[in-house]
Amino acid sequence: MIGTQIGQLVTAVALTWIAVGGFAQPWMLYTVAFLNGLVVVLDVPSRQQLTYRMVGRDALPNAIALNSSLFNASRIFGPSLAGIILGFAGVGVCFIVNAVSFLAVLIGLLAMRSRDFFPVEEFERPEIFRGTREGLAYVRRQPRMLVVLGLTVVLSTFCFNFNVTLPVLAYTTLHTHALVFGILSAVFGAGALAGALVAAARGRASAKVMIIGSLVFAGSELLLAPMRGTVLVGALLFLTGAGFTVWSANSNASLQLAAPDRLRGRIIGLYFYAFNGTGPLGGLLAGWLCAKGGTELAFLVAGIAGLAATAVAAQRLSGRPPVRELPRLRLAQRRAA
C-alpha cells in the first residue's frame, strides 16, 4: 500500500507542477488521470485488506462504516477548505496542499507496527491473471455474493452519477448559482456522513439493512425527479446520501466477512470494479438522459432501475422461492398432503 500512496503522491505532484507552471494541456491532464486510475485500482483492494488486518473480523463492519464517515466528511469540509484557499491564494496552492497531504498518509503507514496486525492464513500469492480467475470462480459459487455484486453494478451505473446530475440540477433545473450547487453537494455529503455513523453504530453487517439503505438511496432519487424547490431537493439529497452509505458500508463489509483470507483482496477488487468500473458508462448515460429530458428523466430512470434491482436482490437474499415458482410449490404441497 505504501507503493500505491507514493504513486498517488507522484500524480499529485505532477498536477501541482502543471497548475503552478500554468502550461496545462488536455493531454497532460488525461495522462495524469489515467495513471492515477491505475494506481487507485491497486490501492483500493490493499487498503481494504489492511483495514481487516488492523481491526480484525469482529470490528470490521464498524471500521468500514467509520472509514465511510471520514470519506464523506471530507466531501463536506474539503470543498469548503479548497474554496477558501482558492480565493486567498489561487489554484496552485490548492494543488500544493493536496500533494503535501499525501505525506501525512505515508508517515502514518510507515509508523504502523505490522507485528500488531491481526493474523491471516498463510497462502501463496498467485500471478495477477490466475488470481483474478480464482476470485471470479469463487464468487460464481457464492449466490449471495453474486447478488451483492449485481446490486452494486446496477446502483453504481444508474444511481451514483451525482458528478453529472448535481450541476445540471443546480444550474438548469433549479435555475440557481454556484453557491447553491456547493450547498447541495455538502447536504448530500452530510447525509452520507449521517448514514455512515448509523452503520458504524450498528457494528455489524446486515443484508436487511443493506436492502433498506438501497431502498432509501434509489427511492429518494425517484422522488427527486419532479422536485423544483431547493429546500425539498436538499432534504431528499440528504436522504439519498444516507441511504447510499448505509447500503455501501453493509455490502462492502458483508463481502469481506464472507471471503476467505486468501481471496479477500481479490473479491474486494471485484467489488470495487463493480462499484467504479461502470462509472464512465453511467456518466455518459446520465449525461444523455439529462440532455434528452433533464434531471427529471435522469432521476426517474435511476430510481426505477435502483428500486427494481433492490427488489430482485431482496427476494434472492430472503431465500424465498421466486413468485413464478409458487403455484408449482403449492401443487406439490397439495399432492404431499
N, C-alpha and C positions, 0 to 999 in steps of 0.2 A: 504493500500500500504506500510505502514511502516513495517508491519509484513513480507511482501514478501522481502523487502530490507534487513531486518535482516536475513531472510533465505539465501539470496544470500551472505551476509557477512559471515555467518557461513560456507557455502560451500567454499568460497574463503579462509577463514582461514584454513579450512581442507586441501585444496590444498597446501597452504603455508607450513603447518606443514609437509606434505608428501614430498614436494620438498626440504625444508631445512634439514629435517631429513635424506633424501637420502635412504629411505626404500620403495619407490613406488612399488606397485604390481598392476597388471592389475585389480584385483577385487576391489581394493580401488578406482581406477580411474573410473571404471564402476559405482560403488555405488555413488560417488560424482556427476558424470554426470547425473545419474538417479534422484537423489534428486534435483539437480539444475534444471532439466527439469520440475519436479513437481512444483517448486517454480515459474518458468517462466510462466507456464500455468496460474497460479493465478495472476501473476504480470501484464501481458500484458493487459488484459481487464480493470483492475482497473487503470492502468496508462493512458490508452486512455480515460476512463471516467473522470479521473482527468483533462486531457487536456481540455475537454469540459467544465468542471466546472470552470477552470481558465480563459478561454478566451471568452466563450460564443459562440453562434451559428454563428454569422457573421464572426468572426475571426478564426473559426475552421480550414477551409482549409489552411489558411496561417500558422497557428500554426503547423499543421501536416507536411506541407512541410518544415518548418524551423526545426522541430524535425528530419526529414529525413536528412536535410543538416548537422546537428550536428552529427548524427549517421554515415553518410558517410564520414564526415571529420575525424572522429575517425579511419575509415578504412585506411586513408592515414597516419595520424600522429601517431596512436597507434603502428603499427608495427615498424615504424622508431624509436620511443622512446624506445620500447621494445628491438630493436636490439642494441641500444646504451647501455642501462642498462645491457643487457646480455653480451656484450663484455667487459664492465668495471667491473661489479660486480657479474655476474653469474645469473643463473636461479632462485635461491632462492629469490634474491632481487626483481626480476620481479614480483614474486607472492606476495611478501610483499607489493609492491607498488599497485598492483591490489586490495589486501584486504583493504588497507588503503583508497583507493579511494571511497569505499562504505560509509565511514564515512561522506564524504562531501555530499553525496546524502541524508543520514539520517538527517544531520544537516539542509539541505535545506528544507526537508519535515517538520521537526519539527518547522521551522521558519515560515511556512505558516500560515496565518490567515484565518481560514475556514469561518469567517463571511464575508469575501470579495469575496467568490466564487459566481458565477452566480447560481441562484436558479434553481432547477428542481422540477418536480411534485412529491408529496409525494406518496409513494407506499409501500406496504408490501413486504419485501424480502422473496421470496419463498425458499423452500428447493432446493438443487442443482439439483436433477434429474427433479423435476417438473419445475424448472426454465428453464432447458435445453429444455424440451419438449415444453414449451411455446415459447421459441425463435425459435425452429425449425418450429413450427406450424405457427408462424407469417411470417417467411421467405418463407414458401411454398405458402403463399397467395400473395406474392410480386414478380411478374415475373422479374422485373428489378434487384432486389436483388439476385434472383437465377442466373441470367445471370452473374452478377459481381462475385459471389462466384464460379460459374462454370469456368469462365475465370481464376480466381485466382488458382483454383485447377490444371488446365492444365499447366499454365505458371510456377507454383511453382514445379510441378512434373517433367516436361520435360526440362524447360529452366533455372531454377535457381539452378544449381548444380556446381557452379564455384569452390567450395571447392574440388571437384573431378576432374573437367576438366582442371582447370588452371595449376596445377602442371604437368599433362600429356602434356598439350600444350607447356609449357616452356621446360620441360626436354626431352620429346620424339619427339614431332612434330617439334619444332624449334631447338632442339639439343643445348640448351643454359644451363645456370647455375642458381644458386640461386639468383644472383643479378638481372637477367632479370625477374625471377619469381616475385621478390619483386616489380620491376618497373611495370610489367603488372598488378599486384594486385593494386598498387597505381593508375595507369591510370584508371582502372575500378572504383575505389573509387572516383577519380576526376570527371569522367563523371557522376557518381551518385550524387555527390555534385552539379554539374552544373545543372542537371535535377531537383534536389530539389529546387535550387534557382529560376529556371524558374517557377516551380509550385507555389512557395511562392510569386513570383512577380505577378502572376495572381490573387491570393487572393480569388479564388472561385473554387469549384469542377465542373468538366465538363465531361460528358460522352464522348463527342467528343475528348477532349484532352486525356482522359484515353485510348481511342482506338488508337489515334496517338502514344502515348507512348508505347502501346503494340505492334503496328506495328514496331516501331523502335527497340524495345527490341528483338522481335523474328526475324525480318528481318536481323538485324546485326549479330545474331548468325548464320543464314543461310549463310550469306556472309563469315563468319569466316571459314566455313567448308573447303574450298580449299586453304586457305591462308598459305603461307610459309615464308613471310617476316615479321620480327619483327616489323618494323615501321607500316605496314598496319594492322597487328594484333592489335597493340596498339591503332591505330585510331579507329578500329571497336569496341574494348573493351570500349573505351571512349563513343562511341555512344550507346553501349549496356547498360552501366551504366546509361547514361542519360535517355534512354527510360524506364529503369526499375523503376527509382524513379518517373518519370512523371506518369507512369501507377499506381504504388503502392500508391502514395500520393493521387491521384484522386479517386481511388477505395476505399481506406480507408475513405476518407472524405465523399464520396457520401453515403456510408453505414451509417456512424454516423449521417449525417444530415437527412437521411430518417427514422431513427429509433426513436420510442417514448422514452421518458426519462426512463421509467421503464424497457425497454428491450435493451437499448443501450449497456450496458455491456455484455449482453448475445450474442447479434448479433456481436459485435466486437470479442467476444470469438470464435464464429463460423468462422469469417473472418480469424483470426489468426490460427485457426485449419486448415482451407483450405490452408493457406499460409505455415504453418510449418508442419502440420500433415503428409503430404505425403513426407516430406523431406527424411526420411530413404529409402523409396521405390524408390524415384527419384535418390538418390545417388547410390543405387545398380544398377538401370537401366543404369545410366550414366557410372558407372564403367564397367558394362558388355559390353556396346556399345564400350567404349574405348578399351577394351580387344579384341573385335571382329574386329573392323575396325578403331581404333584410334580415335582421336578427330574429324577427318573428318566425321565419321559416327555419333558420338555423337552430334555434332553441326548440322548436316544435319537433324537428327530426331527431335532435339529440335526446329529448325527453322520451319520445316514443321508443326509440331504439334502446335506450338505457332501461326503461321500465320492462320492455319485452325480454331483454336479456336477464334482468333481475328475476322476473317471474320464472323463466326456464331454470335459472340457477337455484332458486328456492325449491322448485319441485324436485330437481335432481339431488340436492343436498338433503332433502327431507327423507329420502328413502322410500317415498310412496310411489306406487306404480303410476305411469302416465295415464292421463284421462282416457286415451283411446283403448287402454287395456282393461278398464274397469268392467265393461259388460262381459268380457270373457272371464274375468275373475269371478264375477257374481254367478255365471253359469256353472263354473267349476265347483263353487261352494254349494250350489243347489244340488248338483249331482252327488257330491260327497255326503250331503245330508240324507 
